[in-house]
Amino acid sequence: MVQRHIIIGDVHGMSEELALLMSDVRPTSKDIVVFVGDLVDKGPDSAGVVRWLEKWQRMLALTWLLLKATMKKNIGDSAGT
């Protein structure tokens, strides 16, 4: 049975901040962690974010989902102008 759904948005390669957040949240193998938006890019340590996900997957058999949620249109574009 799933204990919690933990939803995290736009990590952007910020591995240290992700590690701090997850140390506060303390996910277990009963939780589902959902990442929305960008995991990598812009931040200083995209590779570290990927390593973190691999590590937690091995340690806890953590269930995590990645959802692409990038909408980069200008308001003018959506209005057809």
PyMOL commands that set and color helices and strands:
alter all, ss='L'
color gray80, all
select helices_A, chain A and resi 15-25+46-60+75-78
alter helices_A, ss='H'
color red, helices_A
select strands_A, chain A and resi 5-9+32-36+63-67
alter strands_A, ss='S'
color yellow, strands_A
deselect
rebuild
show_as cartoon
